[in-house]
Amino acid sequence: KYRTGWLVPTALRRSPRLRAHLELVRRHLLALRDALALASVLGRTLVVPRLPCLCDRSEAVTIIPSCVFEASDLELPFHCPISHILDLGRLLRMAGQPGGVPIRESTLLANLLA
């Protein structure tokens, strides 16, 4: 352990849940890459799906190994905000570029008047 937290290899050894979470996020990113490519080729809008996560987002060292804050009532897995996985501002800027893929949030289908 060093002053600002755990080294990544140490954190991964101490938390099997964190390892599983990172593997899940890796798969989410691959699926989103494929979905963006498909939407681009078809000229369609991508409705970003709800993405399950196994760890709450935090830089605090106390979150390891459980992946939740000590007094939290968060039940895992949970549907995390897309901002836990992607830089949403950058994604939206890319969507506005020529050839960019328009995106909508996962709740679009639940809120059809939006």
mmCIF file of the C-alpha atoms, coordinates in Angstrom:
data_MODEL
# 
_entry.id   MODEL 
# 
loop_
_atom_site.group_PDB 
_atom_site.id 
_atom_site.type_symbol 
_atom_site.label_atom_id 
_atom_site.label_alt_id 
_atom_site.label_comp_id 
_atom_site.label_asym_id 
_atom_site.label_entity_id 
_atom_site.label_seq_id 
_atom_site.pdbx_PDB_ins_code 
_atom_site.Cartn_x 
_atom_site.Cartn_y 
_atom_site.Cartn_z 
_atom_site.occupancy 
_atom_site.B_iso_or_equiv 
_atom_site.pdbx_formal_charge 
_atom_site.auth_seq_id 
_atom_site.auth_comp_id 
_atom_site.auth_asym_id 
_atom_site.auth_atom_id 
_atom_site.pdbx_PDB_model_num 
ATOM 1   C CA . LYS A 1 1   ? 0.000   0.000   0.000   1.00 0.00 ? 1   LYS A CA 1 
ATOM 2   C CA . TYR A 1 2   ? 1.229   3.479   -0.751  1.00 0.00 ? 2   TYR A CA 1 
ATOM 3   C CA . ARG A 1 3   ? 0.025   6.921   0.300   1.00 0.00 ? 3   ARG A CA 1 
ATOM 4   C CA . THR A 1 4   ? -2.698  7.434   -2.280  1.00 0.00 ? 4   THR A CA 1 
ATOM 5   C CA . GLY A 1 5   ? -4.206  3.949   -2.345  1.00 0.00 ? 5   GLY A CA 1 
ATOM 6   C CA . TRP A 1 6   ? -3.562  0.460   -3.609  1.00 0.00 ? 6   TRP A CA 1 
ATOM 7   C CA . LEU A 1 7   ? -1.426  -0.445  -6.568  1.00 0.00 ? 7   LEU A CA 1 
ATOM 8   C CA . VAL A 1 8   ? -3.581  -2.016  -9.272  1.00 0.00 ? 8   VAL A CA 1 
ATOM 9   C CA . PRO A 1 9   ? -2.040  -5.520  -9.038  1.00 0.00 ? 9   PRO A CA 1 
ATOM 10  C CA . THR A 1 10  ? -2.508  -5.504  -5.254  1.00 0.00 ? 10  THR A CA 1 
ATOM 11  C CA . ALA A 1 11  ? -6.096  -4.305  -5.512  1.00 0.00 ? 11  ALA A CA 1 
ATOM 12  C CA . LEU A 1 12  ? -6.894  -6.997  -8.075  1.00 0.00 ? 12  LEU A CA 1 
ATOM 13  C CA . ARG A 1 13  ? -5.397  -9.703  -5.850  1.00 0.00 ? 13  ARG A CA 1 
ATOM 14  C CA . ARG A 1 14  ? -7.386  -8.490  -2.840  1.00 0.00 ? 14  ARG A CA 1 
ATOM 15  C CA . SER A 1 15  ? -10.714 -8.203  -4.623  1.00 0.00 ? 15  SER A CA 1 
ATOM 16  C CA . PRO A 1 16  ? -12.056 -10.977 -6.859  1.00 0.00 ? 16  PRO A CA 1 
ATOM 17  C CA . ARG A 1 17  ? -15.169 -8.810  -7.305  1.00 0.00 ? 17  ARG A CA 1 
ATOM 18  C CA . LEU A 1 18  ? -13.044 -5.975  -8.696  1.00 0.00 ? 18  LEU A CA 1 
ATOM 19  C CA . ARG A 1 19  ? -11.419 -8.392  -11.154 1.00 0.00 ? 19  ARG A CA 1 
ATOM 20  C CA . ALA A 1 20  ? -14.866 -9.600  -12.251 1.00 0.00 ? 20  ALA A CA 1 
ATOM 21  C CA . HIS A 1 21  ? -16.093 -6.006  -12.551 1.00 0.00 ? 21  HIS A CA 1 
ATOM 22  C CA . LEU A 1 22  ? -13.196 -5.009  -14.786 1.00 0.00 ? 22  LEU A CA 1 
ATOM 23  C CA . GLU A 1 23  ? -13.777 -8.040  -17.003 1.00 0.00 ? 23  GLU A CA 1 
ATOM 24  C CA . LEU A 1 24  ? -17.476 -7.125  -17.244 1.00 0.00 ? 24  LEU A CA 1 
ATOM 25  C CA . VAL A 1 25  ? -16.609 -3.524  -18.155 1.00 0.00 ? 25  VAL A CA 1 
ATOM 26  C CA . ARG A 1 26  ? -14.181 -4.805  -20.791 1.00 0.00 ? 26  ARG A CA 1 
ATOM 27  C CA . ARG A 1 27  ? -17.024 -6.806  -22.329 1.00 0.00 ? 27  ARG A CA 1 
ATOM 28  C CA . HIS A 1 28  ? -19.361 -3.798  -22.152 1.00 0.00 ? 28  HIS A CA 1 
ATOM 29  C CA . LEU A 1 29  ? -16.820 -1.707  -24.056 1.00 0.00 ? 29  LEU A CA 1 
ATOM 30  C CA . LEU A 1 30  ? -16.432 -4.340  -26.762 1.00 0.00 ? 30  LEU A CA 1 
ATOM 31  C CA . ALA A 1 31  ? -20.212 -4.627  -27.137 1.00 0.00 ? 31  ALA A CA 1 
ATOM 32  C CA . LEU A 1 32  ? -20.620 -0.839  -27.273 1.00 0.00 ? 32  LEU A CA 1 
ATOM 33  C CA . ARG A 1 33  ? -17.878 -0.626  -29.910 1.00 0.00 ? 33  ARG A CA 1 
ATOM 34  C CA . ASP A 1 34  ? -19.711 -3.193  -32.029 1.00 0.00 ? 34  ASP A CA 1 
ATOM 35  C CA . ALA A 1 35  ? -23.074 -1.498  -31.469 1.00 0.00 ? 35  ALA A CA 1 
ATOM 36  C CA . LEU A 1 36  ? -21.663 1.889   -32.511 1.00 0.00 ? 36  LEU A CA 1 
ATOM 37  C CA . ALA A 1 37  ? -20.164 0.355   -35.657 1.00 0.00 ? 37  ALA A CA 1 
ATOM 38  C CA . LEU A 1 38  ? -23.442 -1.348  -36.544 1.00 0.00 ? 38  LEU A CA 1 
ATOM 39  C CA . ALA A 1 39  ? -25.471 1.819   -35.910 1.00 0.00 ? 39  ALA A CA 1 
ATOM 40  C CA . SER A 1 40  ? -23.021 3.771   -38.071 1.00 0.00 ? 40  SER A CA 1 
ATOM 41  C CA . VAL A 1 41  ? -23.234 1.337   -40.987 1.00 0.00 ? 41  VAL A CA 1 
ATOM 42  C CA . LEU A 1 42  ? -27.033 1.224   -40.795 1.00 0.00 ? 42  LEU A CA 1 
ATOM 43  C CA . GLY A 1 43  ? -27.405 4.979   -40.281 1.00 0.00 ? 43  GLY A CA 1 
ATOM 44  C CA . ARG A 1 44  ? -29.339 4.407   -37.057 1.00 0.00 ? 44  ARG A CA 1 
ATOM 45  C CA . THR A 1 45  ? -29.433 5.919   -33.568 1.00 0.00 ? 45  THR A CA 1 
ATOM 46  C CA . LEU A 1 46  ? -27.849 3.820   -30.838 1.00 0.00 ? 46  LEU A CA 1 
ATOM 47  C CA . VAL A 1 47  ? -29.944 3.368   -27.723 1.00 0.00 ? 47  VAL A CA 1 
ATOM 48  C CA . VAL A 1 48  ? -27.270 2.678   -25.113 1.00 0.00 ? 48  VAL A CA 1 
ATOM 49  C CA . PRO A 1 49  ? -28.407 -0.293  -23.016 1.00 0.00 ? 49  PRO A CA 1 
ATOM 50  C CA . ARG A 1 50  ? -28.485 -0.438  -19.235 1.00 0.00 ? 50  ARG A CA 1 
ATOM 51  C CA . LEU A 1 51  ? -25.179 -1.867  -18.120 1.00 0.00 ? 51  LEU A CA 1 
ATOM 52  C CA . PRO A 1 52  ? -24.779 -3.964  -14.971 1.00 0.00 ? 52  PRO A CA 1 
ATOM 53  C CA . CYS A 1 53  ? -21.797 -3.248  -12.726 1.00 0.00 ? 53  CYS A CA 1 
ATOM 54  C CA . LEU A 1 54  ? -20.252 -5.232  -9.913  1.00 0.00 ? 54  LEU A CA 1 
ATOM 55  C CA . CYS A 1 55  ? -18.436 -2.373  -8.154  1.00 0.00 ? 55  CYS A CA 1 
ATOM 56  C CA . ASP A 1 56  ? -19.445 1.104   -7.134  1.00 0.00 ? 56  ASP A CA 1 
ATOM 57  C CA . ARG A 1 57  ? -17.198 3.778   -8.593  1.00 0.00 ? 57  ARG A CA 1 
ATOM 58  C CA . SER A 1 58  ? -14.733 5.134   -6.070  1.00 0.00 ? 58  SER A CA 1 
ATOM 59  C CA . GLU A 1 59  ? -11.103 6.009   -5.664  1.00 0.00 ? 59  GLU A CA 1 
ATOM 60  C CA . ALA A 1 60  ? -11.268 5.370   -1.918  1.00 0.00 ? 60  ALA A CA 1 
ATOM 61  C CA . VAL A 1 61  ? -9.102  2.489   -0.726  1.00 0.00 ? 61  VAL A CA 1 
ATOM 62  C CA . THR A 1 62  ? -11.766 1.439   1.788   1.00 0.00 ? 62  THR A CA 1 
ATOM 63  C CA . ILE A 1 63  ? -13.979 0.145   -1.017  1.00 0.00 ? 63  ILE A CA 1 
ATOM 64  C CA . ILE A 1 64  ? -11.641 -2.826  -1.616  1.00 0.00 ? 64  ILE A CA 1 
ATOM 65  C CA . PRO A 1 65  ? -12.405 -5.774  -1.426  1.00 0.00 ? 65  PRO A CA 1 
ATOM 66  C CA . SER A 1 66  ? -16.210 -5.470  -1.181  1.00 0.00 ? 66  SER A CA 1 
ATOM 67  C CA . CYS A 1 67  ? -16.659 -2.888  -3.977  1.00 0.00 ? 67  CYS A CA 1 
ATOM 68  C CA . VAL A 1 68  ? -19.268 -0.989  -1.963  1.00 0.00 ? 68  VAL A CA 1 
ATOM 69  C CA . PHE A 1 69  ? -18.959 1.714   0.649   1.00 0.00 ? 69  PHE A CA 1 
ATOM 70  C CA . GLU A 1 70  ? -19.109 0.441   4.229   1.00 0.00 ? 70  GLU A CA 1 
ATOM 71  C CA . ALA A 1 71  ? -22.523 1.878   5.168   1.00 0.00 ? 71  ALA A CA 1 
ATOM 72  C CA . SER A 1 72  ? -24.025 1.619   1.684   1.00 0.00 ? 72  SER A CA 1 
ATOM 73  C CA . ASP A 1 73  ? -27.255 -0.253  1.000   1.00 0.00 ? 73  ASP A CA 1 
ATOM 74  C CA . LEU A 1 74  ? -26.276 -0.745  -2.641  1.00 0.00 ? 74  LEU A CA 1 
ATOM 75  C CA . GLU A 1 75  ? -27.119 -4.240  -3.850  1.00 0.00 ? 75  GLU A CA 1 
ATOM 76  C CA . LEU A 1 76  ? -24.787 -5.780  -6.392  1.00 0.00 ? 76  LEU A CA 1 
ATOM 77  C CA . PRO A 1 77  ? -25.000 -6.099  -9.302  1.00 0.00 ? 77  PRO A CA 1 
ATOM 78  C CA . PHE A 1 78  ? -26.622 -2.764  -10.087 1.00 0.00 ? 78  PHE A CA 1 
ATOM 79  C CA . HIS A 1 79  ? -27.273 -0.830  -13.283 1.00 0.00 ? 79  HIS A CA 1 
ATOM 80  C CA . CYS A 1 80  ? -24.565 1.780   -13.300 1.00 0.00 ? 80  CYS A CA 1 
ATOM 81  C CA . PRO A 1 81  ? -24.675 5.091   -15.097 1.00 0.00 ? 81  PRO A CA 1 
ATOM 82  C CA . ILE A 1 82  ? -22.946 5.104   -18.468 1.00 0.00 ? 82  ILE A CA 1 
ATOM 83  C CA . SER A 1 83  ? -20.616 7.752   -17.022 1.00 0.00 ? 83  SER A CA 1 
ATOM 84  C CA . HIS A 1 84  ? -19.107 5.042   -14.797 1.00 0.00 ? 84  HIS A CA 1 
ATOM 85  C CA . ILE A 1 85  ? -17.784 3.380   -17.938 1.00 0.00 ? 85  ILE A CA 1 
ATOM 86  C CA . LEU A 1 86  ? -17.427 6.064   -20.634 1.00 0.00 ? 86  LEU A CA 1 
ATOM 87  C CA . ASP A 1 87  ? -16.562 9.726   -20.915 1.00 0.00 ? 87  ASP A CA 1 
ATOM 88  C CA . LEU A 1 88  ? -20.123 10.728  -21.782 1.00 0.00 ? 88  LEU A CA 1 
ATOM 89  C CA . GLY A 1 89  ? -19.236 14.293  -22.802 1.00 0.00 ? 89  GLY A CA 1 
ATOM 90  C CA . ARG A 1 90  ? -16.708 13.008  -25.302 1.00 0.00 ? 90  ARG A CA 1 
ATOM 91  C CA . LEU A 1 91  ? -19.155 10.424  -26.642 1.00 0.00 ? 91  LEU A CA 1 
ATOM 92  C CA . LEU A 1 92  ? -21.809 13.109  -27.149 1.00 0.00 ? 92  LEU A CA 1 
ATOM 93  C CA . ARG A 1 93  ? -19.319 15.391  -28.900 1.00 0.00 ? 93  ARG A CA 1 
ATOM 94  C CA . MET A 1 94  ? -18.377 12.530  -31.227 1.00 0.00 ? 94  MET A CA 1 
ATOM 95  C CA . ALA A 1 95  ? -22.072 11.915  -31.935 1.00 0.00 ? 95  ALA A CA 1 
ATOM 96  C CA . GLY A 1 96  ? -22.395 15.516  -33.170 1.00 0.00 ? 96  GLY A CA 1 
ATOM 97  C CA . GLN A 1 97  ? -19.475 15.168  -35.618 1.00 0.00 ? 97  GLN A CA 1 
ATOM 98  C CA . PRO A 1 98  ? -20.018 14.340  -39.301 1.00 0.00 ? 98  PRO A CA 1 
ATOM 99  C CA . GLY A 1 99  ? -20.369 10.570  -39.530 1.00 0.00 ? 99  GLY A CA 1 
ATOM 100 C CA . GLY A 1 100 ? -21.026 10.372  -35.784 1.00 0.00 ? 100 GLY A CA 1 
ATOM 101 C CA . VAL A 1 101 ? -23.663 8.032   -34.420 1.00 0.00 ? 101 VAL A CA 1 
ATOM 102 C CA . PRO A 1 102 ? -26.585 9.683   -32.618 1.00 0.00 ? 102 PRO A CA 1 
ATOM 103 C CA . ILE A 1 103 ? -27.053 8.133   -29.185 1.00 0.00 ? 103 ILE A CA 1 
ATOM 104 C CA . ARG A 1 104 ? -29.940 8.000   -26.737 1.00 0.00 ? 104 ARG A CA 1 
ATOM 105 C CA . GLU A 1 105 ? -30.098 6.881   -23.151 1.00 0.00 ? 105 GLU A CA 1 
ATOM 106 C CA . SER A 1 106 ? -31.421 3.485   -22.155 1.00 0.00 ? 106 SER A CA 1 
ATOM 107 C CA . THR A 1 107 ? -34.574 4.991   -20.630 1.00 0.00 ? 107 THR A CA 1 
ATOM 108 C CA . LEU A 1 108 ? -35.714 6.268   -24.040 1.00 0.00 ? 108 LEU A CA 1 
ATOM 109 C CA . LEU A 1 109 ? -38.022 3.305   -24.521 1.00 0.00 ? 109 LEU A CA 1 
ATOM 110 C CA . ALA A 1 110 ? -39.587 3.823   -21.085 1.00 0.00 ? 110 ALA A CA 1 
ATOM 111 C CA . ASN A 1 111 ? -40.125 7.557   -21.749 1.00 0.00 ? 111 ASN A CA 1 
ATOM 112 C CA . LEU A 1 112 ? -41.373 7.704   -25.311 1.00 0.00 ? 112 LEU A CA 1 
ATOM 113 C CA . LEU A 1 113 ? -42.353 11.385  -25.068 1.00 0.00 ? 113 LEU A CA 1 
ATOM 114 C CA . ALA A 1 114 ? -38.732 12.429  -24.453 1.00 0.00 ? 114 ALA A CA 1 
# 
